[in-house]
Amino acid sequence: MSTTTSPVAARPVQLGLRENWLQFTLLVIVNVCVGGLVGLERTTVPLIGAEIFGLTSGLAVFSFIIAFGVTKALTNLAAGALTARFRRKQLLVAGWLIGIPVPFALAWAPSWGWIVVANVLLGINQGLTWSMTVNMKIDLVGPARRGLATGLNEAAGYVAVGATALFTGYLATTYGLRPAPELIGVAFLVAGLGLALVVRDTAAHVALELTQHPKPAAAEESPGLAQTFARTSWHNRSLRGASQAGLINNLNDGLTWGVFPLLFTDHGLGLAAVGLIKGLYPLLWGIGQIPTGHLADRIGRKPLIVTGMFVQAGGFVLALALLDNPLLAGILSAVALGIGTAMVYPALIAAISDHAHPTWRANALGTYRFWRDIGYAAGALVAGVLADTLGLNATVIAAAVLTAGSGLLAARWITEHQATR
């Protein structure tokens, strides 16, 4: 395997998971902390809006998700461009510093506006930290193991989201909605920031991959953010197909984030049961990405993406079809949504990486992550408007239809392309 020497570490640099297992493992743990911080909100915050601050409008309750989604999407887009000026490690550390106020604001906010502002900070934190962990892992492993690398990264983050959602549900049952459930975020902040300071930057690995990679055509070499945004969003069919699937996938997540706690408490479930449902979905989503990421390297990206979108659509159908037994409906829906999302998530990131040359891959991933995470805001907006006008059930039906349609578009647009340009 080809090697180069890092001017900082003065040791041979190699691409590969085995060759970089220690740094890769540290980054996995960092992303556990990233996921844990956002997992604080999955069970309790919609109920804080309704029960503590007396919000009656669905759109008002879901406004924190809109703030989070828009900010995270814009930060993802900026993160790709920022990697041209700053090292990935610097951006990772900055993300953790910006997230410091979040658990304290969630725990003691005197008004709903403080919760919304905390979610602006959380969006910046997540956009920088999650973007950098996935970019750094892709840098370390090289092209042969991108699916597995992204699967492990996303698994770490979403297992933490699910475990934290489950734990906060039980804490809320015992100690109330605030402040105990939110303050476990302090542990994630301390651990995440500490490890971010220890992990090494991956600039030398990017330089090594560039020496091994076919040079792009002169017209495509080092395109700017605007050109990459247009290429990823529309001009390249496969990148377009992946971007729209990512948007709808996270629209689902944003919608269930706000709707499911209200839907299932309306049908008689307590906080512990809601926490179980909200925790099970990202837990399966997270754990499932380890085998699906590996599978994406073996059978290709498209089969997992298309099938996963249809499985998610089926999860919404189950939520309503079995609602007479709300616990069963919630659990089976969470299982289907978790499995479907696990199929889609690492395959989409790997598909973007397949079609993007290393000279513009960070911007392509940033653009994809912009569209994917604007789905949080779109999901919350759709959920708020539909819930206020047609009710929660109609909101779930709309999610099923949108998800199935996205699967059809992915089947039409995405192509396999293992050898990047």
Protein Blocks (a to p, Z undefined) as FASTA:
>chain_A
ZZdddfklopacdedjklmmmmmmmmmmmmmmmmmmmmmmmmmmmmmmmmmnopabfklm
mmmmmmmmmmmmmmmmmmmmmmmmpcfklmmmmmmmmmmmmmmmmmmocbfklmmmmmmm
mmmmmmmmmmmmmmmmmmmnommlmmmmmmmmmmmmmmmmmmmmmmmmmmmmmnojbfkl
mmmmmmmmmmmmmmmmmpccfklmmmmmmmmpccddfklgopafklmmmmmmmmpmmlmm
mmmmmmmmmmmmmmmmmmmmmmmmmnopafklmmmmmmmmmmmmmmmmmmmmmmmmmnoj
klmmmmmmmmmmmmmmmmmmmmmmmmlmmmmmmmmmmmmmmmmmmmmmmmmmmmpcfklm
mmmmmmmmmmmmmmmmmmmmmmmmmmmmnojklmmmmmmmmmmmmmmmmmmmpccdfbaZ
Z
